[in-house]
Amino acid sequence: MKKKQDDLNNQIKKLENEDYVAKVARSQYYLSEDNEIIFSLPEDNAANEIEKGE
């Protein structure tokens, strides 16, 4: 339970960083800036699954 609480607190700290939020939005929700094209590669999806599992 303590580890889970620490993980949630770390996630909260990350979400306070605008650059991190932008990175998550761009990688998981495919949001882009004007004139930008996003490509999703298989190894990108594997990295996201690993990150979710931590």
Phi, psi and omega in degrees: 000320180297317179297318180297319178297317178297318178297318179294320177296321176296319179296321178298316179299318179297320183290346175281348180266118183298325179295320178295316179298318179297319179298316180296315180299320181288320185278321185267331184245005176055036174280142183226164174273172178301140177060033180238138178246135180250130176249134177255118180256151182306320181292334175296317180295323178296320179297321179295320180294321178296316181298320180295327183285346182283000000 
